[in-house]
């Protein structure tokens, strides 16, 4: 397996001092080893709270480099702590480890060996990036303070960050600031994206149950049809966004599932509707929740049905803090050049790093994963693969951010 060329990327040179040039060179030298580690993780994907093999690998690496390793946070999460000097500053950097329940179709020789599971979001890359930075920081960088490397389970809709917080993450491992990154297909390798303020949407879900009365399809007047009401709800929900939300304040309501009936000629007794909601503003979030509850109840009553709405608030809005976003931007500019640092618009996807940002100031940045065939396939896709050319960029960024903060 050849990986050397996969790690060679053009860093910007003109405005960087020689120390950054040395950093980039050192990271490029280390990168092939961590490409191999990334591909090993990719071959053995583990879903939320199953990341035992990955956690074992991470713990073994960190311990070998002199980190204190603390396991069991959020079930399979861990923290590697490294202290140098007498400084009181403490920095947290998070990488996620979990995979997705998707059947891989990349055809790579390191493709998933586990049927129905794959790293379709690049968390294998995020883990390898942080490990690469961890080694360089331990072996080659002087700093004055404490570095807490957070390897998190279950980012994909399971709230692993919240579980780690509930297990006392920041009480046991105090962090003055905390950062994370995510690879971004469509952003060229070598570029880093920043987003001040709200950067990713909240995610909530509503489960609607409609109960009517079953009947023969030839005599629907003997029943109370939940399907008619379900259809009305699906269409009418969009009026909440189009007519009740300020057009300049984003909201998305998605009906992802309707489950009712089993055959052609029977009016079903009940219907189940599953709804996803995303917003970028707490006020809008509450308004949408209130209106969905009221709208569904009123529609059910108008059709003579009983209804139940179970509304669950999942991930909060991910809000990047101003000072920490500026710090990340400045570090990125020094590393890759101002032309390669871009401001990204908010996206309506969600990310549970938002929980950590509710407890500590920090920022979530975007790492270019490539365009088109060179890493441009979108995440959560059976053809997606993390672009190994991005690994040394991310590792150098973490190393420079940590060194500059803990100087």
N, C-alpha and C positions, 0 to 999 in steps of 0.2 A: 504494500500500500504506500503510495507516494503522497506526502503531505507538505513537502517543503514549499513548493510553489503556491500552495493554497494560502500561505501565510504572508506572502509578500504584497504589501499595499503601499501606495504612494502617500506618505505623510507630507504635509506642507512644510517647507523648510525656511522661507525667508525671514519670518519674524520670531523664530524660536531660538533660545540660547543653546549653547553647546550641551548643557546638562540635560535638556529635553531631547536633544539628538542622541545622547548616550542612552537615555531611557528608552527611546524608540528602538534603538539597536539592540539593547538587552532584551526587551520584550519580544522582538522579532526572533531572537535566538532561542528563547524559551518556547515560543508559540507552537512549533511542531509537536512537542510532547503533550501539550494541552489540546491540540486537535485530536490526537489519539485518544485522550481521555474523553473528550466530547463525543467522539464516535463510539467509544465503549458504552457510555451512558445512553447514547441514541439506540444502540442495539438492544438494550435491556430497559425499555420504558416501564415506569411504574406510575400508577394512577394516584389520586389524592390519598394521603395518609398510608400509602403502601411503599413509600420511598426508602425502604430499608437498605437495599443493595446500594443505592446512590448515596444514602447517608453514611453507610459504612465506608465507601470509597472516599468521600469528602473528609470524614473524621480521620481516616488513616493518613491522608495527605497532610492535613493541618497539623496533626500531632508530630509528624516527621519533621515539619518545619519550625517547631517550637511553640505552636499555639496551644493555649489551654482549651480543650474541647469539652463543651457542655451539651449533652444530648437529651432528647426526650421532650423538648419544648414543642407544643403543638403535635404531640405524638411522635412524629418522625423528623422534626426539625432539629437543628443544632446551631450553636454559636461558637465560633472560634475567636478567642481573645488573645491579643498580643499587646503587651505594654513595653514601651521603651522610654527611658529617661524618667524624669520626675514631674512631667507636665500633667496638668489636671484636665485637659481637654479630652473628650471622648467622641469618636466618630463611628457611626453605624453604616454599613453597606449591605444591602439585601440582594440575594439571588434566589429565584424560585427553582424548584426541582421537579415538579410533577409533569406527567404526560397526559395525553387525551385518549378517550375511547374511540379511536379511528383506525381503520385498517390502512397501513402504509402502502403506497404504490409508487415510491420513488425509484425503485430498482437499484438503489445503491448497494455496494457490497457490505456496507455496515448498517443496512436497514434493520428495522425492528425484527427481533426473533420471537416476539410475543404476539400471537394473533389478536387482532382487534385493539391493539394499543400502539401508540406511536408518539414521538416528540414532534407534534405538529404545530408548536408555538415557539420553539427555540429555547425552552428552558434548559435543555442540555447545553446549549451554547452559553446561556447566562451563568450556569454553574461553572463551566470550564473557564470562562472569562474571569470570574472572581477568584477561582483557584490559581490561575496564572498570576494575577495581581498579588494574591496572598503570598505566593512563594517569593516573588521579587521584593515585596515589602519586608518580608522576614529576613531575607538573605542579603539584600543589597541596599536598603534604604534606612537612613537614620531619621528618626522622628522623635517627638517629645510628647507622649500622651498615650492614650489607649485606643486601639483599633478593635471594633467588634464586627466580625463578619457573620452575617445572619443568613443561614441557608434554610429557606422556608419551604414547607410542604404545601400542597393543596391550594395553589392560587386559583385554579380553574373552577370557579363557582362554589368552592367548598369552604372558603374563609380561613385558610391556614394562618394568615397574618393575625386574624382575630384570636385564633386558638393560642398562638404564641404569646400574644398580649395577655390573654387570660391566665397563662402560665407564668406571668411575671417578667416578660421579656425586658422591659425597660427599668423595672425595679432591680432585677438581678444584674443587668448589663446596661448601666446608665449611658445614654447617648445624648450629646448636646445637639447633634444634627444627624439625620438619616437620609440615605440616598438609595435609589434603584435605577436600573435601566431596562429597556426592552428593545429588542431588535425590530427594525421597521422595513419590511419589503416596500419598494418604491422610493426609498431614500438611498442614494448611492453609498457604497462602501467608502469609508473615510469621512463621511459627514455625520454630524451630531445635531440632533434637534432638541430645542428647549421650548417649554410652554409655560409662561408665568400665569399664575392664577388657576382657575378651573381648567384642568387638562383632560380629564376623562369623566364620563357620566356616572351617576349613581345607577344602580340596578335594583329594581324591585320586581316582585312577581305577584300576580293575583290568580287565585284558583276559584273559578265560579262554578257552582253546582246549581242546576235548574231541575226542579222536580215537578213533573206533571202527572198525566195518567195515560198509560198505554192503550192502544186500540188497534183494530185491524185497519190496514191502509185503505180498504174499500169503504170504511165507515169512520172517518176521522172525527166526526161530530160526537162520537162516544168517548173520545179521549181529550186530553189537553196537551198539545204538541209542543215539547220543549225545543224542537228544531227550528220552528218559526221564530221563536224568541231569540235563540242563539244567533240566527242569521241577522236579525235586527240589531242585536248587540254588537256583532262584529262590524257591521257597517257604521253604526252610530257612534262607536267609540272614537272614530277618527275626527268626529266633530268637536271633541274636547280639545284636540290639538289645533284644528283649523279655525275654531271659532271662540275658544275660551282662553287660549294662551297667546301672549304677545308674540308676534311673528319673529321678533328679535331675541326671544328667549326659548332655547331649544327644548323640545320634548319629543319622544318617540314612543308610541304604543304599538306593540306587536302582538297579534293573536297567533300563537305558535302551534296551538293544538285544539281541535274540537273532537270530542269522543262521545258518540251517541249511536245507539242502534246497532243492528247486526245483519239486517236483511232488507229486501226491497219493499215489502208490503206490510210492515208493522210500524205504527207510530211508537217511538220509544218512550219509555217512562221517564228517563232523565237524560241530561246532557252535561258534559264537563268541558269547560273552556279554560285554557291556560294562557295567561297574558303576561308579557314582559313589558316593563316600563323603564325608560331611561330619561334622565334630566340632568341639567348642569347647574341647577339653582335650587336651594332648599325650599324656597317659597313655592316654586313651580312644582317641586316634588310633592309637597303637601297638598297643593291644589289638585293635582292629578289623582292622587290617592282618594281624596274626598269625593271628587266628581265620579270616579269609576264606581265607588261604593253606591253613591246615590243613583247614578244612571242605571246600573244593573238592577238595583232594587225596584226602581220605577218601571223599567221595561218588563220585568217578571210579573209585577202586579198587573200591568196592562194586559198581559196574556193569560192571567189567571193562574200563574205558577208560583210555587214557593222557590225561594232562592237563598243561597249562602255565598258570601264572598270572604275568602281567607286571603288577606293582604299581608305580604311579608316584605319588610324592608331588608334588602340584602346589602350590597356594597354601597358605601356612601360616595359622594362626589370626590374625586381625587383633586385636591387643591394644592398646587405647588406654592411654596412660600417665596415671597419676593426676594429676600436677601439670599436665600439658599439657591434659588434659580439663577440669580446674578453670579453667585460663586461658581456654580456649575458652568455657566456660559463663559466666564473668564478663563476657567481651567481648560475648557474645550478650545477656546480661541488660541490660547498659548500652545496647545498641543497640535491642532490640525489647521490652524489659520482661520481668520475671520470669515473668509469666503466659504468655508466648509461648516460653519455653524449657522443653522437656520432656525427661525422661529416657526413652530408648528401650531396650527390651529387646533382647538380642542376636538376630540373625537368622542363619538357616542358609545364606544366600547367601555368596559369597566375593568377595574383592577383593584385587588384588595390591599395593595400597598397604601391605598387611601386610609385604611385604619391606622397605619403607623404614622401617617402625616397628620392625623387628628391628635396624636399624642406628642409628637416631636416635630420641630421645624425641619424641612428638608425639600427635596426635589426629585422628580422622576424624569429621566431624560430618554431620548430616542437615539438608537444607534443604527446607522445605515446598514441594511442587509443586502442591498443591490437592486438592480433594475432588470426586468425581463428574465431571460434565462439565467442570469447571474444573480440568483437569489431573490428574484422579484415575485415568486409565487406567494400568494397571501397565506397568512397563518390559518390554522384550523382547516387545512386542506390536505388530502391524502398525498399530494405531490410536493408538499412543502419540505424544505430542508434548511437548516441554519447554514448561513454562508461562512465558511471557516476563514475567509479573508477578513471578516469583521472582528474576529477574536482578538488579534493584537491591538486593534484600535481601542476596543472596550477595556482590555487589561491595562493599556497605557493610560487611559483616561482615569480609571480607578486609582492607579498608582500615583499619578500626578495630583489628583484631587486629595487623596489621603496625605501625601507628603506635604503639600502646600498648606492644608488645614492644620496638620499636627506639627508644623515647623517649629 
